[in-house]
Protein backbone atom coordinates (compact mmCIF):
# COMPACT_ATOMS: atom_id res chain seq x y z
CA UNK A 1 0.00 0.00 0.00
CA UNK A 2 2.81 2.45 0.92
CA UNK A 3 4.64 1.67 -2.34
CA UNK A 4 1.45 2.32 -4.32
CA UNK A 5 0.95 5.70 -2.65
CA UNK A 6 4.59 6.67 -3.21
CA UNK A 7 4.42 5.58 -6.86
CA UNK A 8 1.18 7.51 -7.34
CA UNK A 9 2.65 10.64 -5.72
CA UNK A 10 5.76 10.44 -7.91
CA UNK A 11 3.65 9.95 -11.04
CA UNK A 12 1.54 13.00 -10.14
CA UNK A 13 4.67 15.13 -9.76
CA UNK A 14 6.23 14.11 -13.09
CA UNK A 15 4.65 16.86 -15.22
CA UNK A 16 5.82 19.50 -12.74
CA UNK A 17 9.35 18.18 -12.46
CA UNK A 18 9.98 17.50 -16.16
CA UNK A 19 13.22 19.03 -17.31
CA UNK A 20 13.48 21.21 -20.37
CA UNK A 21 16.32 19.10 -21.77
CA UNK A 22 16.64 21.18 -24.93
CA UNK A 23 16.58 24.77 -26.12
CA UNK A 24 13.26 25.41 -27.85
CA UNK A 25 12.76 28.05 -30.53
CA UNK A 26 8.97 27.75 -30.84
CA UNK A 27 7.20 29.64 -28.06
CA UNK A 28 4.86 32.46 -27.14
CA UNK A 29 5.27 34.72 -24.13
CA UNK A 30 3.64 37.73 -22.54
CA UNK A 31 4.42 39.87 -19.54
CA UNK A 32 5.05 43.15 -17.79
CA UNK A 33 7.64 45.65 -19.09
CA UNK A 34 9.14 48.70 -17.37
CA UNK A 35 11.49 51.19 -19.08
CA UNK A 36 13.50 54.00 -17.50
CA UNK A 37 14.56 56.86 -19.73
CA UNK A 38 14.34 60.66 -19.88
CA UNK A 39 14.52 60.41 -16.04
CA UNK A 40 11.05 58.86 -16.01
CA UNK A 41 9.56 55.36 -15.64
CA UNK A 42 7.31 53.95 -18.35
CA UNK A 43 5.24 50.83 -17.59
CA UNK A 44 3.39 48.51 -19.92
CA UNK A 45 3.52 45.09 -21.49
CA UNK A 46 5.48 42.98 -23.96
CA UNK A 47 4.50 40.01 -26.12
CA UNK A 48 6.75 37.76 -28.19
CA UNK A 49 6.43 34.72 -30.39
CA UNK A 50 8.99 32.54 -32.13
CA UNK A 51 8.69 29.65 -34.59
CA UNK A 52 11.44 27.14 -35.37
CA UNK A 53 11.66 26.09 -39.02
CA UNK A 54 14.11 24.55 -41.44
CA UNK A 55 16.40 22.90 -38.89
CA UNK A 56 18.56 25.79 -37.69
CA UNK A 57 16.33 28.76 -38.55
CA UNK A 58 13.59 30.57 -36.65
CA UNK A 59 11.42 33.62 -37.05
CA UNK A 60 10.37 35.85 -34.18
CA UNK A 61 8.05 38.78 -33.64
CA UNK A 62 8.02 40.96 -30.53
CA UNK A 63 6.02 43.99 -29.47
CA UNK A 64 6.57 46.20 -26.43
CA UNK A 65 4.28 49.09 -25.38
CA UNK A 66 5.10 51.33 -22.41
CA UNK A 67 3.64 54.63 -21.29
CA UNK A 68 3.85 57.31 -18.63
CA UNK A 69 0.42 58.63 -17.68
CA UNK A 70 1.82 61.62 -15.77
CA UNK A 71 3.11 63.09 -19.02
CA UNK A 72 0.66 61.38 -21.42
CA UNK A 73 3.54 59.80 -23.39
CA UNK A 74 3.54 56.32 -24.95
CA UNK A 75 6.36 54.43 -26.72
CA UNK A 76 6.16 51.15 -28.62
CA UNK A 77 8.64 48.92 -30.43
CA UNK A 78 7.99 46.13 -32.93
CA UNK A 79 10.79 43.78 -34.01
CA UNK A 80 10.46 41.12 -36.73
CA UNK A 81 13.53 38.83 -36.90
CA UNK A 82 14.90 36.00 -38.97
CA UNK A 83 17.28 34.01 -36.79
CA UNK A 84 19.86 31.25 -37.11
CA UNK A 85 21.00 28.96 -34.30
CA UNK A 86 24.02 26.68 -34.27
CA UNK A 87 24.60 24.14 -31.55
CA UNK A 88 27.87 24.58 -29.64
CA UNK A 89 27.05 21.67 -27.33
CA UNK A 90 23.94 19.80 -26.23
CA UNK A 91 23.25 22.69 -23.83
CA UNK A 92 24.39 25.84 -25.67
CA UNK A 93 23.64 27.54 -28.98
CA UNK A 94 25.15 30.45 -30.86
CA UNK A 95 22.41 32.70 -32.29
CA UNK A 96 22.44 35.37 -35.00
CA UNK A 97 19.50 37.52 -36.11
CA UNK A 98 18.67 40.14 -38.71
CA UNK A 99 15.43 42.03 -38.52
CA UNK A 100 13.08 44.92 -39.12
CA UNK A 101 12.44 47.41 -36.29
CA UNK A 102 9.66 49.97 -35.94
CA UNK A 103 9.49 52.45 -33.05
CA UNK A 104 6.50 54.66 -32.37
CA UNK A 105 5.71 57.54 -30.06
CA UNK A 106 2.43 59.12 -29.03
CA UNK A 107 2.61 62.36 -27.10
CA UNK A 108 -0.76 63.61 -25.88
CA UNK A 109 -1.66 66.91 -27.48
CA UNK A 110 1.16 66.67 -30.05
CA UNK A 111 0.17 63.53 -32.00
CA UNK A 112 2.00 60.36 -32.88
CA UNK A 113 4.88 59.40 -35.15
CA UNK A 114 6.88 56.30 -36.05
CA UNK A 115 10.16 55.41 -37.71
CA UNK A 116 11.60 52.12 -38.89
CA UNK A 117 14.96 50.58 -39.56
CA UNK A 118 16.91 47.38 -39.07
CA UNK A 119 18.66 45.41 -36.34
CA UNK A 120 21.42 42.79 -36.40
CA UNK A 121 22.19 40.73 -33.30
CA UNK A 122 24.40 37.88 -32.11
CA UNK A 123 24.69 36.01 -28.86
CA UNK A 124 24.25 32.76 -26.98
CA UNK A 125 21.40 30.75 -25.45
CA UNK A 126 22.03 27.89 -23.10
CA UNK A 127 20.78 25.63 -20.36
CA UNK A 128 22.67 26.69 -17.25
CA UNK A 129 20.85 24.08 -15.13
CA UNK A 130 18.22 21.46 -15.98
CA UNK A 131 15.38 23.97 -15.50
CA UNK A 132 17.18 27.29 -16.01
CA UNK A 133 17.94 28.80 -19.42
CA UNK A 134 19.96 31.95 -20.02
CA UNK A 135 20.52 34.23 -23.00
CA UNK A 136 22.91 37.07 -23.76
CA UNK A 137 22.70 38.99 -27.00
CA UNK A 138 24.39 42.11 -28.34
CA UNK A 139 22.71 44.10 -31.10
CA UNK A 140 23.10 47.05 -33.43
CA UNK A 141 20.03 49.09 -34.38
CA UNK A 142 19.75 51.73 -37.09
CA UNK A 143 16.44 53.62 -37.15
CA UNK A 144 15.83 55.93 -40.14
CA UNK A 145 15.42 59.64 -39.36
CA UNK A 146 16.60 59.29 -35.76
CA UNK A 147 20.29 60.07 -35.99
CA UNK A 148 23.08 57.72 -35.03
CA UNK A 149 22.68 53.97 -34.86
CA UNK A 150 23.00 52.42 -31.42
CA UNK A 151 24.39 49.29 -29.79
CA UNK A 152 22.49 47.43 -27.10
CA UNK A 153 22.58 44.30 -24.99
CA UNK A 154 19.85 41.93 -23.82
CA UNK A 155 20.03 39.48 -20.91
CA UNK A 156 17.25 36.96 -20.53
CA UNK A 157 16.37 33.94 -18.45
CA UNK A 158 13.67 31.29 -18.31
CA UNK A 159 12.85 29.11 -15.34
CA UNK A 160 11.18 26.04 -16.87
CA UNK A 161 8.34 24.84 -14.65
CA UNK A 162 7.78 21.90 -17.00
CA UNK A 163 8.20 21.04 -20.71
CA UNK A 164 5.68 23.71 -21.74
CA UNK A 165 5.52 26.48 -19.15
CA UNK A 166 8.23 28.83 -17.95
CA UNK A 167 8.70 32.11 -16.10
CA UNK A 168 10.80 34.70 -17.93
CA UNK A 169 12.89 37.62 -16.73
CA UNK A 170 14.82 40.03 -18.94
CA UNK A 171 16.95 43.18 -18.94
CA UNK A 172 17.71 45.32 -21.99
CA UNK A 173 20.06 48.28 -22.27
CA UNK A 174 20.30 50.57 -25.29
CA UNK A 175 20.22 54.24 -26.25
CA UNK A 176 17.55 56.26 -28.03
CA UNK A 177 18.09 59.89 -29.03
CA UNK A 178 21.29 59.86 -26.92
CA UNK A 179 19.36 58.77 -23.80
CA UNK A 180 20.12 55.56 -21.92
CA UNK A 181 17.14 53.18 -21.85
CA UNK A 182 16.96 50.42 -19.24
CA UNK A 183 14.08 47.97 -19.68
CA UNK A 184 13.12 45.14 -17.33
CA UNK A 185 10.58 42.45 -18.02
CA UNK A 186 8.82 39.61 -16.21
CA UNK A 187 6.49 37.19 -17.94
CA UNK A 188 5.23 33.73 -18.75
CA UNK A 189 6.32 31.55 -21.69
CA UNK A 190 4.63 28.57 -23.33
CA UNK A 191 7.11 26.48 -25.41
CA UNK A 192 6.15 24.03 -28.13
N, C-alpha and C positions, 0 to 999 in steps of 0.2 A: 504494500500500500504506500509506504514512504517513497519507494523508488518511483512509483507511478506519479505521485504528486510532484516529486522533483523533476521528473522527465516532462511533465505537463507544464510546470513553471518555466523550465528552460526553453521549451518549444514556444511558449507564449512570448518570451523575451527575444527570440531570434530576429523578428523584423526590426526591433529597436536597436539591436546590437550589431546589425549587419555592417560590415566595413565597406567603404567606398571601393577600395581595391584598384581603381583605375581613374584616370582623369577624363571626365566627360565633357564633351563640347556641345551637347544638345541640352539646353535648359531654358527655363524662364525664371525671372526673379523680379521682385518688387520690394520697395522699402522706403524708408525715411531718408532724406538728404538735407544737410545743413552746410551752407557755404558762408565763409567769412571773407569779405572784401569791401573796399571803400570804407573801412572802419565800422562796418555794419554786419549783422547776421541775417542771412536769408534762409528760410526754412521751406521745405516742400517735399517732393517725392521723386523717385527714380524707378524706371522700369527697364528691363533688359531681356533680350532673348537671343539665343544662339542655336544654330543648327549645324551639325557635323555632316559633311558630304564629301564624297570622292576620296576617302581614305585619310589624307592628311590636311584637308581643307575644311574651313567652316565659314559661315557668314554670321554676322551679329548686327543687331540693331539696338541702340540704347537711346533713352530719352530722359532728361532731367529737367525739372521745373521747380524753381525756387523763387520766393518773393519776400518782400519786406513791407508789411502793411502800414508801418509808421510813415513810410515815404511813398507808398503806392507805386512801388517798383517791382517788376517781375522780369526774371531772366530764364531762358530755356536753352537747352543744347540737345541737338539730335546728332547721332553718329551712326553711320552705316559702314560696316567694315567687311572686307574680305580678308580672312586670316589663313595662315599656314602653321601647322605644328609638326615638329620633328622630335621624335623620342630620343632623349639622351640616356635614359635608363627606364626601367619598368615603373619608376616613380617620379620622373621629371621630364618635362618637355620644353624645348625652345619654341617660342612663338614669334611670328612676324605678322603685321597687319598693315593694310593700306585702306584708307577710307575717305568718305565724304563727311564733312562737318557743316552743320548749320547752327548759328547762334542767333537768338532773338531777344529783343528787349521790349518792354512795354512800360512806359513811364506815364502814370496818370496825368491827364491834362496836356501831355505833349505828344501822345500817340505811340505807335510801335514801329519797329524796324527790324530787319534781319540781314545777315550777311552769311555767305557760305565760303567754303574752302576745302582743304584736304588735310589729312593727318596720316603720318607713318609712325609705326610703333614697333618695338621689339622688346622681348623680355623672356621670363621663365615662369612656368607653372609647375607645381610639384606637390606630392603628398609628403608632408613633413612628419606625419604620424598616421596611423591607420584611418583616423576619422578627421584629420585636419589637413586642409589644402591651403597652400599659399601661392601668391602671385606677385611678381614685381615686373613693372613694365615702364620703359621710358618712351616718350613720344615727342614728335615735332609737329606743330600745328601752324598752318598758314591760312589765315582768314582774309579773304579779299576785302579791300577798303578799310581795314583796321590797323594799318601800320605794320610793324615788324612781326615776323613769325616768332613763336614762342616754344620753348621746351617745357616738358612737364614730366611728372612721375606719378604712377599709380601703385599703391600697395593694396592687396586684397587678400581676404581669407574666407574660407568656408569651413564651418564645423558640420560634418555630415552626421545627421541624426540616424539616418538609414540610407539605403541605396537611392531613394528618391529625394528625400527632404534634407535641407541644410539651412543653417543660419549664416548669413554673410555679414562681413564688416569690411569697410574700405576707407582709404584715405587717398586724396588726390591733391597734388600741388601743381599749379601752373601760374601763368601771368595773363592778364587781359588788360589792354590799354595801360601797360606799365604798372598795374596793380597786382600784388600777390593775391592769389585765390587759394584758400584752403577749404576743401570739401570733405566732409565725413559722411558715411552712409552706414545704415544698418537695415538688413532685410531678410527675406526668406527666399530660398531657391528650390525649385523642383527640377531635378535632372532626369533625363530620359536615356 
